[in-house]
Amino acid sequence: MQTRKTSRRKSTPNVRAMMDYFMASLMVFFGVFIMFSEKIIGYDYFEGSNFVTGKMKWVIGVLFMLYGVFKAYRGYVAAKIEKEFQHEDE
């Protein structure tokens, strides 16, 4: 006999993994936007900023992209663990 918690878990997608994938895509987009805003929108969005200039723009962009890749990996691991957990219940 399946418990209510187990049957509900099989019918719903892994929300944490989907959220991690969504946040990963946002972080990668923001990283690319920070580095290439002049080419994307036609002018440098961070022109008046004292902090996001020169090499710092590239450092922040790369950090955003690395964090996005980390979030995507976390989503992958969460989905894999959930899948293994579901196979154990069967």
BASE-427998 format. One line per field, with one value per residue: residue in one letter; z, y, x of N, C-alpha, C in turn. Coordinates in pm, 1 decimal. Atoms other than C-alpha are relative to their C-alpha. Example, Ala and Ser with C-alpha at 12.3 -4.5 7.8 and 13.67 -1.06 7.14 Angstrom:
# BASE-427998
residu	(A/S)
n.zz	(0.0/-6.0)
n.yy	(-119.0/-119.0)
n.xx	(89.0/-82.0)
ca.zz	(780.0/714.0)
ca.yy	(-450.0/-106.0)
ca.xx	(1230.0/1367.0)
c.zz	(0.0/73.0)
c.yy	(120.0/109.0)
c.xx	(90.0/-77.0)
***
This chain:
# BASE-427998
residu	(M/Q/T/R/K/T/S/R/R/K/S/T/P/N/V/R/A/M/M/D/Y/F/M/A/S/L/M/V/F/F/G/V/F/I/M/F/S/E/K/I/I/G/Y/D/Y/F/E/G/S/N/F/V/T/G/K/M/K/W/V/I/G/V/L/F/M/L/Y/G/V/F/K/A/Y/R/G/Y/V/A/A/K/I/E/K/E/F/Q/H/E/D/E)
n.zz	(0.0/7.8/-85.4/71.3/30.2/111.5/123.7/41.3/47.8/134.8/95.1/17.8/42.0/-101.8/3.1/-34.0/117.6/98.8/-49.7/16.6/142.9/32.5/-58.3/72.4/126.6/-31.3/-39.2/119.9/79.9/-62.7/20.2/139.4/13.5/-63.8/81.0/137.5/6.4/109.4/125.1/-7.1/4.4/77.6/-81.6/-121.1/-106.7/-124.4/28.4/-111.7/-123.0/-45.8/-36.5/113.9/111.6/40.0/-29.2/-99.2/76.0/43.3/-119.0/-46.8/100.7/-10.8/-125.7/23.3/85.1/-78.3/-93.3/81.0/28.8/-126.4/-23.7/93.7/-52.7/-117.0/50.2/55.8/-112.1/-68.4/84.1/-2.8/-131.6/-2.3/85.9/-71.6/-111.0/55.0/37.8/-121.8/-48.3/85.5)
n.yy	(-118.0/-123.5/-106.8/-120.5/-78.2/64.0/-13.4/-139.7/-24.9/53.7/-74.4/-136.8/-8.0/-45.5/-145.4/-57.9/10.1/-97.1/-132.5/-14.9/-21.6/-135.1/-95.1/13.7/-72.3/-142.9/-40.3/-0.1/-114.9/-122.6/-4.1/-40.6/-138.4/-89.8/-6.8/-44.0/-86.2/-96.8/66.1/52.3/-106.0/-114.0/-92.7/63.2/-18.8/-28.7/-109.4/-93.3/71.8/-8.9/133.7/92.1/-59.7/66.7/141.8/41.5/42.8/137.0/85.7/18.7/80.3/138.9/53.4/29.7/118.0/116.1/31.6/60.4/138.7/71.8/21.9/103.0/126.3/32.5/47.0/133.2/93.1/12.8/83.3/136.1/56.6/23.4/113.9/118.2/20.0/56.4/138.9/78.9/16.8/93.6)
n.xx	(83.8/-77.0/47.5/41.7/-119.8/-69.0/77.2/-6.7/-135.4/-10.5/81.7/-47.8/-139.8/-93.2/8.7/-130.1/-86.1/47.1/-35.3/-144.6/-25.5/46.6/-93.3/-126.7/10.6/-1.4/-134.8/-84.3/42.4/-49.4/-144.1/-23.4/45.8/-97.6/-121.4/23.4/117.9/-15.9/36.0/136.9/101.6/-47.7/-78.8/-50.2/97.0/-71.1/-92.9/-11.6/-31.1/-138.5/-47.9/1.7/-73.9/-123.2/-16.1/99.4/117.5/-25.0/-4.6/137.8/69.1/-45.4/53.4/141.1/9.3/-42.1/107.9/105.7/-39.2/15.0/143.2/44.5/-50.7/82.6/128.2/-22.0/-18.0/129.0/86.2/-53.7/31.3/144.3/27.0/-45.7/91.6/124.1/-25.2/-4.8/136.4/75.8)
ca.zz	(0.0/-99.5/143.6/45.0/56.9/-183.7/-435.9/-436.1/-487.7/-801.7/-956.6/-907.2/-1083.4/-882.6/-805.7/-650.7/-961.9/-1187.5/-968.8/-973.7/-1355.8/-1380.0/-1144.0/-1328.6/-1658.6/-1498.5/-1344.5/-1673.4/-1855.8/-1602.3/-1629.3/-2007.2/-1979.6/-1739.9/-1968.2/-2302.7/-2222.1/-2477.3/-2757.6/-2636.0/-2582.2/-2775.0/-2484.4/-2170.2/-1899.2/-1624.6/-1760.9/-1459.0/-1202.9/-995.5/-909.0/-1232.1/-1463.8/-1655.2/-1530.5/-1243.6/-1501.5/-1631.7/-1282.4/-1176.1/-1504.3/-1469.5/-1105.4/-1206.5/-1477.8/-1244.2/-987.5/-1264.0/-1359.2/-992.3/-962.1/-1274.7/-1126.7/-801.0/-996.5/-1179.9/-854.4/-692.5/-988.6/-983.9/-610.2/-648.3/-931.7/-727.6/-432.2/-650.1/-779.8/-423.2/-343.6/-631.5)
ca.yy	(0.0/339.2/621.2/952.2/1120.3/868.3/882.3/1261.9/1260.4/1047.1/1271.8/1606.4/1707.9/1789.6/2155.1/2216.8/2093.8/2307.7/2612.3/2550.0/2525.0/2848.3/3033.9/2894.8/3031.2/3370.9/3383.4/3290.4/3551.6/3820.8/3726.8/3757.1/4082.0/4235.8/4150.1/4234.5/4494.4/4734.7/4483.2/4351.8/4678.6/4922.5/5114.6/5030.8/4983.8/5017.9/5331.0/5553.7/5285.7/5331.4/4960.3/4777.6/4910.9/4765.0/4430.3/4425.7/4395.8/4076.4/3938.2/3993.1/3850.2/3536.7/3495.0/3517.4/3257.7/3022.6/3049.5/2971.3/2658.9/2557.6/2603.7/2392.3/2118.8/2135.7/2099.2/1798.4/1633.8/1706.0/1549.7/1247.4/1193.3/1226.7/975.8/726.6/778.0/703.8/384.2/267.4/317.0/97.4)
ca.xx	(0.0/133.8/117.1/-32.9/308.3/462.2/177.2/183.7/559.9/521.4/258.7/434.6/754.6/1062.6/996.6/1336.7/1516.9/1297.2/1357.6/1732.4/1729.0/1527.9/1759.6/2062.7/1936.3/1871.2/2219.3/2387.4/2177.2/2269.8/2636.4/2626.3/2428.9/2680.4/2970.4/2808.4/2539.9/2684.2/2637.8/2300.9/2111.1/2330.0/2480.5/2675.0/2411.5/2672.7/2840.9/2769.1/2854.0/3168.0/3190.7/3103.8/3372.5/3663.6/3785.8/3536.4/3257.0/3417.3/3481.4/3120.1/2989.3/3200.6/3094.1/2727.7/2785.6/2973.8/2696.3/2445.7/2639.4/2648.8/2270.6/2216.4/2435.7/2239.5/1916.3/2057.7/2165.4/1827.4/1644.9/1875.9/1826.1/1449.6/1450.4/1654.1/1421.3/1119.7/1279.6/1338.4/968.8/856.1)
c.zz	(0.0/95.3/-84.8/-44.3/-121.7/-130.0/-49.8/-59.2/-142.9/-101.3/-23.9/-46.7/113.2/-8.6/30.3/-120.9/-105.5/42.0/-14.9/-146.2/-42.1/52.9/-70.1/-131.5/22.2/33.9/-120.6/-87.9/59.1/-15.9/-140.2/-19.7/60.6/-88.6/-136.9/-14.4/-114.4/-133.8/-1.2/-16.9/-70.5/78.2/127.8/116.2/129.6/-14.6/118.8/130.9/35.5/24.2/-121.2/-120.6/-30.8/27.2/101.1/-67.8/-42.9/118.6/49.8/-98.0/8.1/129.0/-12.9/-82.0/74.7/100.5/-73.8/-32.9/126.5/29.2/-93.3/46.9/121.0/-41.2/-57.1/110.4/73.3/-80.3/2.8/131.8/9.3/-83.4/68.4/116.8/-47.4/-39.4/122.7/53.0/-79.5/34.1)
c.yy	(124.4/103.3/120.6/82.4/-57.3/18.2/144.3/31.7/-51.2/85.5/142.4/-0.5/52.7/152.5/63.3/-3.3/101.9/141.6/25.0/24.2/141.0/105.3/-6.3/76.3/150.7/48.5/5.7/118.9/129.8/12.9/44.8/145.9/97.8/16.2/63.9/92.8/100.0/-60.8/-46.3/111.2/126.4/104.8/-72.9/33.1/43.3/114.9/93.9/-64.8/14.6/-138.1/-92.0/67.7/-85.9/-149.2/-50.6/-47.2/-145.7/-96.5/-29.1/-86.0/-146.9/-63.3/-34.7/-128.0/-126.8/-41.1/-63.5/-144.8/-84.5/-29.6/-107.2/-137.7/-44.3/-51.2/-140.1/-104.0/-21.4/-89.3/-145.3/-68.9/-32.7/-121.9/-130.5/-32.3/-61.1/-145.6/-90.2/-27.8/-103.5/-143.1)
c.xx	(88.3/-58.2/-36.8/120.3/73.4/-76.7/1.6/136.9/17.2/-74.6/49.7/144.7/87.0/10.4/135.3/94.0/-42.5/36.0/150.0/36.0/-40.4/96.7/136.0/-5.2/-1.4/141.0/93.4/-37.3/54.0/150.9/35.6/-39.9/99.6/122.6/-23.0/-120.8/8.9/-41.4/-145.3/-102.7/47.8/76.7/41.3/-93.1/66.8/98.0/19.7/39.0/147.7/59.4/13.4/63.6/121.4/1.5/-102.3/-128.1/15.8/2.3/-141.2/-78.5/37.0/-51.0/-148.0/-14.5/41.8/-107.2/-117.9/30.4/-12.8/-146.9/-55.3/46.1/-81.2/-137.7/9.9/12.0/-132.1/-94.3/46.4/-33.7/-148.3/-36.5/41.8/-92.6/-130.7/18.1/7.2/-140.0/-78.2/21.8)
***
